[in-house]
Amino acid sequence: MTDIPAPQPDPSASIEIRPSKGLLDLELDAIWRYRELLIVLTLRDIQVLYKQAALGVAWAIVRPVVAVVIFTVIFGNFAKMPSDGLPYPVFAFAAVLPWTYFAEAVRRAASGLVTNSELVQKVYFPRLIIPIAGVIAPLLDFFVAFVVLLGVMVWFGVTPSWHLLAVLPLLAVAALLGLAVGLWLAPVNVRFRDVQHTLPFMLQIWMYATPIVYPITIVPIEWRWIYSLNPMVGVIEGIRWAVVGKSNPDIVAIGIGVTAIGLLLIGGLIFFKRMERSFADVI
């Protein structure tokens, strides 16, 4: 009688749950192993957003368009705010669009752990997946509204150029910033629910500290590097340049912004990982 060898365990099917081995032991490889869950959570977030909504995905257009109309009337017509030689609706839309994405990404990333509290308490998975899914889901809104922006540009006689190719990498920078801020706020929101109440106010103040309704050129040159410590300054200026293709992007602002985002993201990953072990108990 031939002996049948015992089946060997599949190493890829086993999960090792262990304490962190150091400050930079972030276990980012686990995100790839749980990529199917990331896709499921992202799709679920998109479906929940528009479920039982009468306008459905049209909300992705309504929100930025209404904001642009209000800014055009108040800041473009009444306040006579300069717009770098562009039609003010195009000037504002090119900035409102990435800002709307960023604000929604921060909101979802910061509140995701609390929203998915039952999942966090019952099932093991890398908790980092939740804020990442929250940052990816609003991209659909951005691309839907971006088509409208192109139509507005054509309406006002602004011809898109090859600079549009820079939109995707700049959008990725905005996504990383949204993730970085979310990684700092999400653990705090688990312990103190005040975050979800103060976040809209914080984002509103941040918006007016960003060149959305006004150009960066109105900021005195000697103060501009300090102003550019706001990471969204470089993102907004870069995307506005990519969309309208006029003048040159503010390389200093973009460089300072990218550096600040990198530091925020690394610090956020470490902070999130340090706090991760207590999520299930506190949430």
C-alpha positions as YAML, in Angstrom:
chain: A
units: angstrom
residues:
- id: 1
  name: MET
  ca: [0.00, 0.00, 0.00]
- id: 2
  name: THR
  ca: [1.47, 3.32, -1.08]
- id: 3
  name: ASP
  ca: [1.77, 5.95, 1.59]
- id: 4
  name: ILE
  ca: [0.04, 9.18, 0.71]
- id: 5
  name: PRO
  ca: [2.06, 12.17, 1.90]
- id: 6
  name: ALA
  ca: [0.26, 14.49, 4.27]
- id: 7
  name: PRO
  ca: [-0.73, 17.80, 2.70]
- id: 8
  name: GLN
  ca: [1.58, 20.66, 3.57]
- id: 9
  name: PRO
  ca: [0.09, 23.88, 4.93]
- id: 10
  name: ASP
  ca: [-0.01, 26.79, 2.55]
- id: 11
  name: PRO
  ca: [2.12, 29.57, 4.05]
- id: 12
  name: SER
  ca: [0.10, 32.17, 2.16]
- id: 13
  name: ALA
  ca: [-3.09, 31.03, 3.87]
- id: 14
  name: SER
  ca: [-1.78, 31.65, 7.38]
- id: 15
  name: ILE
  ca: [-1.90, 34.96, 9.20]
- id: 16
  name: GLU
  ca: [0.65, 35.91, 11.81]
- id: 17
  name: ILE
  ca: [-0.57, 38.49, 14.31]
- id: 18
  name: ARG
  ca: [2.38, 39.86, 16.23]
- id: 19
  name: PRO
  ca: [3.38, 43.05, 18.04]
- id: 20
  name: SER
  ca: [5.33, 45.64, 16.11]
- id: 21
  name: LYS
  ca: [9.08, 45.17, 16.11]
- id: 22
  name: GLY
  ca: [9.99, 48.82, 15.88]
- id: 23
  name: LEU
  ca: [8.87, 52.32, 15.14]
- id: 24
  name: LEU
  ca: [8.96, 51.80, 11.36]
- id: 25
  name: ASP
  ca: [7.46, 48.30, 11.39]
- id: 26
  name: LEU
  ca: [4.30, 49.46, 9.59]
- id: 27
  name: GLU
  ca: [3.42, 46.14, 7.88]
- id: 28
  name: LEU
  ca: [2.46, 47.90, 4.68]
- id: 29
  name: ASP
  ca: [2.75, 44.62, 2.77]
- id: 30
  name: ALA
  ca: [-0.45, 43.50, 4.50]
- id: 31
  name: ILE
  ca: [-2.37, 46.07, 2.43]
- id: 32
  name: TRP
  ca: [-1.52, 44.12, -0.72]
- id: 33
  name: ARG
  ca: [-2.51, 40.81, 0.85]
- id: 34
  name: TYR
  ca: [-5.89, 42.28, 1.76]
- id: 35
  name: ARG
  ca: [-6.38, 44.11, -1.54]
- id: 36
  name: GLU
  ca: [-9.68, 42.31, -2.22]
- id: 37
  name: LEU
  ca: [-11.07, 43.71, 1.03]
- id: 38
  name: LEU
  ca: [-9.84, 47.16, 0.05]
- id: 39
  name: ILE
  ca: [-11.72, 46.91, -3.24]
- id: 40
  name: VAL
  ca: [-14.89, 45.71, -1.50]
- id: 41
  name: LEU
  ca: [-14.81, 48.52, 1.08]
- id: 42
  name: THR
  ca: [-14.15, 51.12, -1.61]
- id: 43
  name: LEU
  ca: [-17.06, 49.94, -3.75]
- id: 44
  name: ARG
  ca: [-19.29, 49.80, -0.70]
- id: 45
  name: ASP
  ca: [-18.40, 53.38, 0.22]
- id: 46
  name: ILE
  ca: [-19.33, 54.52, -3.28]
- id: 47
  name: GLN
  ca: [-22.63, 52.64, -3.22]
- id: 48
  name: VAL
  ca: [-23.58, 53.91, 0.24]
- id: 49
  name: LEU
  ca: [-22.90, 57.51, -0.79]
- id: 50
  name: TYR
  ca: [-25.50, 57.46, -3.57]
- id: 51
  name: LYS
  ca: [-27.89, 54.83, -2.21]
- id: 52
  name: GLN
  ca: [-31.47, 56.13, -2.20]
- id: 53
  name: ALA
  ca: [-30.27, 59.53, -3.42]
- id: 54
  name: ALA
  ca: [-32.67, 61.05, -5.93]
- id: 55
  name: LEU
  ca: [-29.88, 62.73, -7.91]
- id: 56
  name: GLY
  ca: [-27.44, 59.83, -7.54]
- id: 57
  name: VAL
  ca: [-24.01, 60.51, -8.98]
- id: 58
  name: ALA
  ca: [-25.22, 63.95, -10.11]
- id: 59
  name: TRP
  ca: [-24.31, 65.16, -6.61]
- id: 60
  name: ALA
  ca: [-20.69, 64.93, -7.76]
- id: 61
  name: ILE
  ca: [-21.53, 67.76, -10.17]
- id: 62
  name: VAL
  ca: [-24.01, 69.77, -8.10]
- id: 63
  name: ARG
  ca: [-21.72, 70.46, -5.12]
- id: 64
  name: PRO
  ca: [-18.71, 71.96, -6.95]
- id: 65
  name: VAL
  ca: [-20.91, 73.78, -9.48]
- id: 66
  name: VAL
  ca: [-22.94, 75.49, -6.74]
- id: 67
  name: ALA
  ca: [-19.72, 76.47, -4.95]
- id: 68
  name: VAL
  ca: [-18.28, 77.92, -8.16]
- id: 69
  name: VAL
  ca: [-21.45, 79.92, -8.84]
- id: 70
  name: ILE
  ca: [-21.40, 81.38, -5.32]
- id: 71
  name: PHE
  ca: [-17.68, 82.21, -5.50]
- id: 72
  name: THR
  ca: [-18.11, 83.78, -8.94]
- id: 73
  name: VAL
  ca: [-20.93, 86.04, -7.79]
- id: 74
  name: ILE
  ca: [-19.36, 87.08, -4.48]
- id: 75
  name: PHE
  ca: [-15.63, 87.12, -5.17]
- id: 76
  name: GLY
  ca: [-15.57, 87.45, -8.95]
- id: 77
  name: ASN
  ca: [-18.30, 90.07, -9.45]
- id: 78
  name: PHE
  ca: [-18.73, 91.89, -6.14]
- id: 79
  name: ALA
  ca: [-15.22, 91.70, -4.63]
- id: 80
  name: LYS
  ca: [-13.52, 91.90, -8.07]
- id: 81
  name: MET
  ca: [-10.95, 89.34, -7.01]
- id: 82
  name: PRO
  ca: [-8.16, 88.89, -9.62]
- id: 83
  name: SER
  ca: [-8.09, 85.61, -11.50]
- id: 84
  name: ASP
  ca: [-4.74, 85.67, -13.33]
- id: 85
  name: GLY
  ca: [-6.39, 86.73, -16.60]
- id: 86
  name: LEU
  ca: [-8.76, 83.75, -16.67]
- id: 87
  name: PRO
  ca: [-12.56, 83.77, -16.66]
- id: 88
  name: TYR
  ca: [-13.36, 83.62, -12.96]
- id: 89
  name: PRO
  ca: [-15.63, 80.52, -13.24]
- id: 90
  name: VAL
  ca: [-12.77, 78.55, -14.83]
- id: 91
  name: PHE
  ca: [-10.27, 79.94, -12.32]
- id: 92
  name: ALA
  ca: [-12.47, 78.95, -9.37]
- id: 93
  name: PHE
  ca: [-13.62, 75.59, -10.76]
- id: 94
  name: ALA
  ca: [-10.03, 74.44, -11.33]
- id: 95
  name: ALA
  ca: [-9.39, 74.92, -7.59]
- id: 96
  name: VAL
  ca: [-12.78, 73.95, -6.15]
- id: 97
  name: LEU
  ca: [-12.61, 70.55, -7.80]
- id: 98
  name: PRO
  ca: [-9.41, 69.27, -6.10]
- id: 99
  name: TRP
  ca: [-10.40, 70.94, -2.84]
- id: 100
  name: THR
  ca: [-13.80, 69.21, -2.84]
- id: 101
  name: TYR
  ca: [-12.06, 65.88, -3.38]
- id: 102
  name: PHE
  ca: [-9.52, 66.56, -0.64]
- id: 103
  name: ALA
  ca: [-12.15, 67.64, 1.91]
- id: 104
  name: GLU
  ca: [-14.28, 64.56, 1.23]
- id: 105
  name: ALA
  ca: [-11.24, 62.27, 1.40]
- id: 106
  name: VAL
  ca: [-10.24, 63.71, 4.79]
- id: 107
  name: ARG
  ca: [-13.79, 63.41, 6.11]
- id: 108
  name: ARG
  ca: [-14.11, 59.76, 5.09]
- id: 109
  name: ALA
  ca: [-10.62, 58.77, 6.22]
- id: 110
  name: ALA
  ca: [-11.07, 60.46, 9.60]
- id: 111
  name: SER
  ca: [-14.50, 58.97, 10.32]
- id: 112
  name: GLY
  ca: [-14.02, 55.54, 8.71]
- id: 113
  name: LEU
  ca: [-12.97, 53.65, 11.85]
- id: 114
  name: VAL
  ca: [-16.02, 54.81, 13.80]
- id: 115
  name: THR
  ca: [-18.34, 54.19, 10.85]
- id: 116
  name: ASN
  ca: [-16.98, 50.63, 10.54]
- id: 117
  name: SER
  ca: [-16.82, 50.01, 14.29]
- id: 118
  name: GLU
  ca: [-18.57, 46.62, 14.14]
- id: 119
  name: LEU
  ca: [-16.11, 45.40, 11.52]
- id: 120
  name: VAL
  ca: [-13.15, 46.67, 13.52]
- id: 121
  name: GLN
  ca: [-14.34, 44.91, 16.68]
- id: 122
  name: LYS
  ca: [-15.09, 41.52, 15.15]
- id: 123
  name: VAL
  ca: [-12.67, 40.80, 12.30]
- id: 124
  name: TYR
  ca: [-8.90, 41.02, 11.96]
- id: 125
  name: PHE
  ca: [-7.56, 42.97, 8.99]
- id: 126
  name: PRO
  ca: [-5.08, 45.82, 8.57]
- id: 127
  name: ARG
  ca: [-6.99, 48.81, 9.92]
- id: 128
  name: LEU
  ca: [-5.10, 51.02, 7.50]
- id: 129
  name: ILE
  ca: [-7.37, 49.69, 4.76]
- id: 130
  name: ILE
  ca: [-10.31, 51.72, 6.08]
- id: 131
  name: PRO
  ca: [-8.80, 55.22, 5.64]
- id: 132
  name: ILE
  ca: [-7.25, 54.18, 2.32]
- id: 133
  name: ALA
  ca: [-10.68, 53.11, 1.04]
- id: 134
  name: GLY
  ca: [-12.07, 56.42, 2.27]
- id: 135
  name: VAL
  ca: [-9.51, 58.31, 0.20]
- id: 136
  name: ILE
  ca: [-10.04, 56.26, -2.97]
- id: 137
  name: ALA
  ca: [-13.85, 56.36, -3.06]
- id: 138
  name: PRO
  ca: [-14.24, 60.14, -3.73]
- id: 139
  name: LEU
  ca: [-12.07, 59.87, -6.84]
- id: 140
  name: LEU
  ca: [-15.21, 58.92, -8.76]
- id: 141
  name: ASP
  ca: [-16.76, 62.29, -7.90]
- id: 142
  name: PHE
  ca: [-13.60, 64.07, -9.02]
- id: 143
  name: PHE
  ca: [-13.51, 62.46, -12.46]
- id: 144
  name: VAL
  ca: [-17.24, 62.99, -13.05]
- id: 145
  name: ALA
  ca: [-16.97, 66.69, -12.15]
- id: 146
  name: PHE
  ca: [-13.72, 67.01, -14.14]
- id: 147
  name: VAL
  ca: [-15.67, 66.33, -17.33]
- id: 148
  name: VAL
  ca: [-17.93, 69.25, -16.42]
- id: 149
  name: LEU
  ca: [-14.86, 71.43, -15.85]
- id: 150
  name: LEU
  ca: [-13.65, 70.67, -19.36]
- id: 151
  name: GLY
  ca: [-17.06, 71.70, -20.68]
- id: 152
  name: VAL
  ca: [-16.91, 74.97, -18.73]
- id: 153
  name: MET
  ca: [-13.46, 75.64, -20.17]
- id: 154
  name: VAL
  ca: [-14.71, 75.14, -23.72]
- id: 155
  name: TRP
  ca: [-17.72, 77.40, -23.00]
- id: 156
  name: PHE
  ca: [-15.45, 80.25, -21.88]
- id: 157
  name: GLY
  ca: [-12.96, 79.71, -24.70]
- id: 158
  name: VAL
  ca: [-10.14, 78.25, -22.61]
- id: 159
  name: THR
  ca: [-8.43, 75.51, -24.59]
- id: 160
  name: PRO
  ca: [-7.00, 72.57, -22.62]
- id: 161
  name: SER
  ca: [-3.35, 71.77, -23.30]
- id: 162
  name: TRP
  ca: [-0.97, 68.87, -22.81]
- id: 163
  name: HIS
  ca: [-0.48, 70.11, -19.25]
- id: 164
  name: LEU
  ca: [-3.59, 68.10, -18.39]
- id: 165
  name: LEU
  ca: [-1.27, 65.08, -18.14]
- id: 166
  name: ALA
  ca: [0.00, 66.54, -14.87]
- id: 167
  name: VAL
  ca: [-3.45, 66.34, -13.25]
- id: 168
  name: LEU
  ca: [-3.14, 62.67, -12.31]
- id: 169
  name: PRO
  ca: [0.18, 62.90, -10.41]
- id: 170
  name: LEU
  ca: [-1.00, 66.09, -8.69]
- id: 171
  name: LEU
  ca: [-4.26, 64.37, -7.79]
- id: 172
  name: ALA
  ca: [-2.21, 61.53, -6.30]
- id: 173
  name: VAL
  ca: [-0.40, 64.11, -4.15]
- id: 174
  name: ALA
  ca: [-3.78, 65.44, -2.97]
- id: 175
  name: ALA
  ca: [-4.86, 61.87, -2.17]
- id: 176
  name: LEU
  ca: [-1.71, 61.29, -0.12]
- id: 177
  name: LEU
  ca: [-2.35, 64.51, 1.79]
- id: 178
  name: GLY
  ca: [-5.94, 63.46, 2.46]
- id: 179
  name: LEU
  ca: [-4.68, 60.10, 3.70]
- id: 180
  name: ALA
  ca: [-2.01, 61.72, 5.86]
- id: 181
  name: VAL
  ca: [-4.50, 64.04, 7.57]
- id: 182
  name: GLY
  ca: [-6.95, 61.17, 7.95]
- id: 183
  name: LEU
  ca: [-4.32, 58.97, 9.60]
- id: 184
  name: TRP
  ca: [-3.74, 61.63, 12.25]
- id: 185
  name: LEU
  ca: [-7.43, 62.32, 12.86]
- id: 186
  name: ALA
  ca: [-8.90, 58.80, 12.68]
- id: 187
  name: PRO
  ca: [-7.29, 57.48, 15.92]
- id: 188
  name: VAL
  ca: [-8.18, 60.71, 17.72]
- id: 189
  name: ASN
  ca: [-11.77, 60.37, 16.48]
- id: 190
  name: VAL
  ca: [-11.93, 56.89, 17.99]
- id: 191
  name: ARG
  ca: [-11.26, 58.31, 21.46]
- id: 192
  name: PHE
  ca: [-12.82, 61.76, 21.13]
- id: 193
  name: ARG
  ca: [-15.88, 62.08, 18.89]
- id: 194
  name: ASP
  ca: [-15.45, 65.84, 18.92]
- id: 195
  name: VAL
  ca: [-13.36, 65.42, 15.77]
- id: 196
  name: GLN
  ca: [-16.39, 64.70, 13.59]
- id: 197
  name: HIS
  ca: [-18.02, 67.91, 14.83]
- id: 198
  name: THR
  ca: [-14.98, 70.18, 14.50]
- id: 199
  name: LEU
  ca: [-13.71, 68.77, 11.19]
- id: 200
  name: PRO
  ca: [-16.13, 70.72, 8.92]
- id: 201
  name: PHE
  ca: [-15.15, 73.95, 10.69]
- id: 202
  name: MET
  ca: [-11.44, 73.12, 10.39]
- id: 203
  name: LEU
  ca: [-11.80, 72.37, 6.67]
- id: 204
  name: GLN
  ca: [-13.69, 75.61, 6.08]
- id: 205
  name: ILE
  ca: [-10.91, 77.65, 7.68]
- id: 206
  name: TRP
  ca: [-8.32, 75.66, 5.73]
- id: 207
  name: MET
  ca: [-10.14, 76.37, 2.47]
- id: 208
  name: TYR
  ca: [-9.88, 80.14, 2.92]
- id: 209
  name: ALA
  ca: [-6.19, 79.73, 3.77]
- id: 210
  name: THR
  ca: [-5.75, 78.12, 0.33]
- id: 211
  name: PRO
  ca: [-5.69, 80.00, -3.02]
- id: 212
  name: ILE
  ca: [-9.12, 78.89, -4.21]
- id: 213
  name: VAL
  ca: [-11.09, 82.12, -4.49]
- id: 214
  name: TYR
  ca: [-7.96, 84.23, -4.95]
- id: 215
  name: PRO
  ca: [-4.61, 83.69, -6.74]
- id: 216
  name: ILE
  ca: [-1.37, 83.08, -4.90]
- id: 217
  name: THR
  ca: [0.06, 86.18, -6.59]
- id: 218
  name: ILE
  ca: [-1.77, 88.44, -4.10]
- id: 219
  name: VAL
  ca: [0.39, 87.00, -1.29]
- id: 220
  name: PRO
  ca: [3.57, 89.10, -0.85]
- id: 221
  name: ILE
  ca: [6.63, 87.31, -2.19]
- id: 222
  name: GLU
  ca: [8.52, 87.54, 1.11]
- id: 223
  name: TRP
  ca: [5.67, 85.69, 2.87]
- id: 224
  name: ARG
  ca: [4.88, 83.22, 0.12]
- id: 225
  name: TRP
  ca: [7.17, 80.44, 1.37]
- id: 226
  name: ILE
  ca: [5.47, 80.54, 4.77]
- id: 227
  name: TYR
  ca: [2.07, 80.53, 3.06]
- id: 228
  name: SER
  ca: [3.20, 77.51, 1.04]
- id: 229
  name: LEU
  ca: [3.66, 75.49, 4.24]
- id: 230
  name: ASN
  ca: [-0.04, 74.83, 3.71]
- id: 231
  name: PRO
  ca: [0.37, 71.66, 1.58]
- id: 232
  name: MET
  ca: [-2.80, 72.35, -0.41]
- id: 233
  name: VAL
  ca: [-1.30, 75.55, -1.80]
- id: 234
  name: GLY
  ca: [1.09, 73.61, -4.03]
- id: 235
  name: VAL
  ca: [-1.60, 71.09, -4.99]
- id: 236
  name: ILE
  ca: [-4.14, 73.77, -5.98]
- id: 237
  name: GLU
  ca: [-1.59, 75.86, -7.85]
- id: 238
  name: GLY
  ca: [-0.28, 72.79, -9.66]
- id: 239
  name: ILE
  ca: [-3.69, 71.51, -10.73]
- id: 240
  name: ARG
  ca: [-4.82, 74.99, -11.76]
- id: 241
  name: TRP
  ca: [-1.71, 75.28, -13.96]
- id: 242
  name: ALA
  ca: [-2.29, 71.78, -15.38]
- id: 243
  name: VAL
  ca: [-5.89, 72.59, -16.26]
- id: 244
  name: VAL
  ca: [-5.56, 76.08, -17.74]
- id: 245
  name: GLY
  ca: [-1.95, 75.77, -18.92]
- id: 246
  name: LYS
  ca: [-1.11, 79.47, -18.43]
- id: 247
  name: SER
  ca: [2.08, 80.89, -16.87]
- id: 248
  name: ASN
  ca: [4.38, 78.57, -14.93]
- id: 249
  name: PRO
  ca: [3.53, 76.54, -11.84]
- id: 250
  name: ASP
  ca: [4.89, 77.78, -8.54]
- id: 251
  name: ILE
  ca: [7.67, 75.20, -8.16]
- id: 252
  name: VAL
  ca: [8.62, 76.46, -4.70]
- id: 253
  name: ALA
  ca: [5.05, 76.08, -3.41]
- id: 254
  name: ILE
  ca: [4.72, 72.62, -4.94]
- id: 255
  name: GLY
  ca: [8.11, 71.52, -3.56]
- id: 256
  name: ILE
  ca: [7.35, 72.76, -0.05]
- id: 257
  name: GLY
  ca: [3.92, 71.17, -0.20]
- id: 258
  name: VAL
  ca: [5.20, 67.77, -1.32]
- id: 259
  name: THR
  ca: [7.86, 67.81, 1.41]
- id: 260
  name: ALA
  ca: [5.27, 68.69, 4.06]
- id: 261
  name: ILE
  ca: [2.94, 65.95, 2.78]
- id: 262
  name: GLY
  ca: [5.75, 63.38, 2.96]
- id: 263
  name: LEU
  ca: [6.49, 64.27, 6.57]
- id: 264
  name: LEU
  ca: [2.79, 64.28, 7.50]
- id: 265
  name: LEU
  ca: [2.26, 60.91, 5.84]
- id: 266
  name: ILE
  ca: [5.21, 59.19, 7.51]
- id: 267
  name: GLY
  ca: [4.25, 60.62, 10.89]
- id: 268
  name: GLY
  ca: [0.60, 59.69, 10.33]
- id: 269
  name: LEU
  ca: [1.48, 56.09, 9.46]
- id: 270
  name: ILE
  ca: [3.57, 55.73, 12.61]
- id: 271
  name: PHE
  ca: [0.92, 57.37, 14.80]
- id: 272
  name: PHE
  ca: [-1.89, 55.28, 13.30]
- id: 273
  name: LYS
  ca: [0.10, 52.07, 13.77]
- id: 274
  name: ARG
  ca: [0.93, 52.91, 17.40]
- id: 275
  name: MET
  ca: [-2.74, 53.52, 18.19]
- id: 276
  name: GLU
  ca: [-4.09, 50.60, 16.14]
- id: 277
  name: ARG
  ca: [-3.84, 48.03, 18.94]
- id: 278
  name: SER
  ca: [-6.42, 49.89, 21.06]
- id: 279
  name: PHE
  ca: [-9.04, 50.56, 18.36]
- id: 280
  name: ALA
  ca: [-11.20, 47.50, 19.07]
- id: 281
  name: ASP
  ca: [-11.23, 48.18, 22.84]
- id: 282
  name: VAL
  ca: [-11.96, 51.91, 22.70]
- id: 283
  name: ILE
  ca: [-14.24, 52.24, 19.69]
...
